[in-house]
Amino acid sequence: MTLSFPRFLTALSFFILCILISLASIAETNTLKIGIVLMHGKGGSPGKHLSELASSLEAQGFLVANLEMPWSGRRSYDVDVRTAEEEIESALKTLRAKGAQKVFVAGHSQGGLFALNFGGKHVVDGIIAIAPGGNVNNQTFREKVGEHVEFARKLIAEGKGNEKTQLADYEGSKGIFSISTTPNTYLIWFDPDGAMNETRAIQSMNPGIPVLFIAPKDDYPGLLKIKQQMFGALPKNPQTRLYEPTSGHMNAPSASIKEIVEWTTSLANTQ
């Protein structure tokens, strides 16, 4: 049977339309919008060690929420752990509303450990832990701030749990420093068996969520000592990866930009 010329044109147009729809579908699959929540380290801020990572991701088309977390120098633990998690959830909701189809949570130093804690309670497409630290249950930390934890317990027992007071935090590069918060909030963050307990955070990770664990080669000695132990304790996931950039602790986010882009993009297009 021979098609008339008008019917031939109609059939050809339909064929071309199908091809264009198919190509558009492939293009959409390969350009999935990725959203990333970023969290700074202890005493830091969004504009410090994460700024280059944030701006580079945005320049490459990622949707980014670079948050100021409760452990920043300005906020001084002004809310509890659960509220901090709600702040991340709110940021994820905003990223999804902007078009993010895959979402990741990334953190540097204490933010990295909190990202692992978050991954045990909430569903995301991946966790990025950059030089994670801030374990409140290690021996050094307990020696440095243990008396302040006990003081907070004492104030709570006296009915003063909601009264702001001067307590203490510790960070390896600057030692012990003063923070002003309530004993109730302080204890939630600094309880050795709480959310910032490294072992608990790792063991509670959802095995269905892959982790990009970034351990810089020139990190602090204490973190270098335990990096293999931390990575090895993560739940097994075929897409979990250890990356060791040639950098120190502070510039690890900038040194890991290429790896973060490649890992998240690969996951977004294969999940």
Secondary structure as the mmCIF struct_conf table of DSSP 4:
data_model
#
loop_
_struct_conf.conf_type_id
_struct_conf.id
_struct_conf.beg_label_comp_id
_struct_conf.beg_label_asym_id
_struct_conf.beg_label_seq_id
_struct_conf.end_label_comp_id
_struct_conf.end_label_asym_id
_struct_conf.end_label_seq_id
HELX_LH_PP_P HELX_LH_PP_P1 THR A 2 SER A 4
HELX_RH_AL_P HELX_RH_AL_P1 PHE A 5 ASN A 30
TURN_TY1_P TURN_TY1_P1 THR A 31 THR A 31
STRN STRN1 ILE A 34 MET A 39
TURN_TY1_P TURN_TY1_P2 LYS A 42 GLY A 43
TURN_TY1_P TURN_TY1_P3 PRO A 46 GLY A 47
BEND BEND1 LYS A 48 LYS A 48
TURN_TY1_P TURN_TY1_P4 HIS A 49 LEU A 50
HELX_RH_AL_P HELX_RH_AL_P2 SER A 51 ALA A 59
TURN_TY1_P TURN_TY1_P5 GLN A 60 GLY A 61
STRN STRN2 LEU A 63 LEU A 67
HELX_LH_PP_P HELX_LH_PP_P2 GLU A 68 MET A 69
TURN_TY1_P TURN_TY1_P6 PRO A 70 TRP A 71
BEND BEND2 SER A 72 SER A 72
TURN_TY1_P TURN_TY1_P7 GLY A 73 ARG A 75
BEND BEND3 SER A 76 TYR A 77
BEND BEND4 VAL A 79 VAL A 79
HELX_RH_AL_P HELX_RH_AL_P3 VAL A 81 ALA A 97
TURN_TY1_P TURN_TY1_P8 LYS A 98 GLY A 99
BEND BEND5 GLN A 101 GLN A 101
STRN STRN3 LYS A 102 HIS A 108
TURN_TY1_P TURN_TY1_P9 SER A 109 SER A 109
HELX_RH_AL_P HELX_RH_AL_P4 GLN A 110 GLY A 119
TURN_TY1_P TURN_TY1_P10 GLY A 120 LYS A 121
BEND BEND6 HIS A 122 HIS A 122
BEND BEND7 ASP A 125 ASP A 125
STRN STRN4 GLY A 126 ILE A 130
BEND BEND8 ALA A 131 ALA A 131
TURN_TY1_P TURN_TY1_P11 VAL A 136 ASN A 137
BEND BEND9 ASN A 138 ASN A 138
HELX_RH_AL_P HELX_RH_AL_P5 GLN A 139 ALA A 157
TURN_TY1_P TURN_TY1_P12 GLU A 158 GLY A 159
TURN_TY1_P TURN_TY1_P13 GLY A 161 ASN A 162
BEND BEND10 GLU A 163 GLU A 163
STRN STRN5 THR A 165 GLU A 171
TURN_TY1_P TURN_TY1_P14 GLY A 172 LYS A 174
STRN STRN6 GLY A 175 THR A 181
HELX_RH_AL_P HELX_RH_AL_P6 PRO A 183 PHE A 190
TURN_TY1_P TURN_TY1_P15 PRO A 192 ASP A 193
BEND BEND11 GLY A 194 GLY A 194
TURN_TY1_P TURN_TY1_P16 ALA A 195 MET A 196
HELX_RH_AL_P HELX_RH_AL_P7 GLU A 198 GLN A 203
TURN_TY1_P TURN_TY1_P17 SER A 204 SER A 204
BEND BEND12 MET A 205 MET A 205
TURN_TY1_P TURN_TY1_P18 PRO A 207 GLY A 208
BEND BEND13 ILE A 209 ILE A 209
STRN STRN7 VAL A 211 ILE A 214
TURN_TY1_P TURN_TY1_P19 LYS A 217 LYS A 217
STRN STRN8 ASP A 218 ASP A 218
HELX_RH_AL_P HELX_RH_AL_P8 PRO A 221 ALA A 233
BEND BEND14 LEU A 234 LEU A 234
HELX_LH_PP_P HELX_LH_PP_P3 PRO A 235 LYS A 236
TURN_TY1_P TURN_TY1_P20 PRO A 238 GLN A 239
STRN STRN9 ARG A 241 TYR A 243
BEND BEND15 THR A 246 SER A 247
STRN STRN10 GLY A 248 GLY A 248
BEND BEND16 HIS A 249 HIS A 249
TURN_TY1_P TURN_TY1_P21 MET A 250 ASN A 251
HELX_RH_AL_P HELX_RH_AL_P9 ALA A 252 ALA A 255
TURN_TY1_P TURN_TY1_P22 SER A 256 SER A 256
HELX_RH_AL_P HELX_RH_AL_P10 ILE A 257 ALA A 268
TURN_TY1_P TURN_TY1_P23 ASN A 269 THR A 270
#
